[in-house]
């Protein structure tokens, strides 16, 4: 009987220690997630601040301008944003901006919100194209990359429409790109 109680005691001790180790592991995982959230907090707060503002003149990040331009090109096809267009925008942002999927999703949502309140697509493209071209930190490579991003979004649902090509031409004219 004492032997069974001893084995039972050992099994209980092993169970308690494995439970404590699992709890410690979960605590470390929670702490790591909290650290990632804290590191991302300034960018998220800036996003929330900007989302409360209105107007294209308040856009100061070229990546935000590019996202809004991609959204305008996607919406120029007519109808609501499709899954292919959304996926194309997210993939382009992840590749060119080095964003995570969550960051790209946030920026797509923000671009959709801004374009709902923006002026006509042609005016939006003119003003944002000027911001992109006039940005002192962006060179010719980034301008050409943005053109390829806009083309990828316009081709997400097949051959681009006339309205989409018109918006692409506005950007190319402002950027001095030959077609």
C-alpha positions, 0 to 999 in steps of 0.5 A: 500500500505504501508503495502505491501511495509513493507512486501516486505521490510521484505522479502527482508531483510530476503532474504539478511540475508539468502544469507549472512548466506549461503555465510558465511557458504560456506566461512567457508567450504572453509576455512576448506578445505584449512586447510585440504589441508595445513595440507596435503601439506608436505606429498604431496610435499614429494610425488611429490619430490619422484615421480621425483626421480628414483630407488628402493634404494631411497624408504625409506617409508615401506608403499611405498615399500609395495605398490610397492610390491602389484603392482608387485604381481598384475601385475604378473598375466599378463595384465593390472591392473584390477579394482578388483586388484586396489580395493583390494590394496586400501582397504588393504592400507586403513585398514592397513595404515589408509589412506584415499581413496585419499591417497591410490589412490595416492599411487597406482598411484605412485606404478604403476609409479615406477613399470613401471621403476623398474627392473624385478619383482623378483629383485624388490621383493627381494630388497624391501623385504630386506628393509621391513625386515631390517626396525627397526620400523617394527616388526613381526606383520607388516611383517605378515600383509604385507604377508596377504596384498600381498596374498589378492592382488594375490587372487583379480582375483581368484586363484593366478598364478605361477608368483604371487606365486613365488613373494609371496615366494620371500617375505616369504623367505626373511622375514623368514615366513613358508608357 
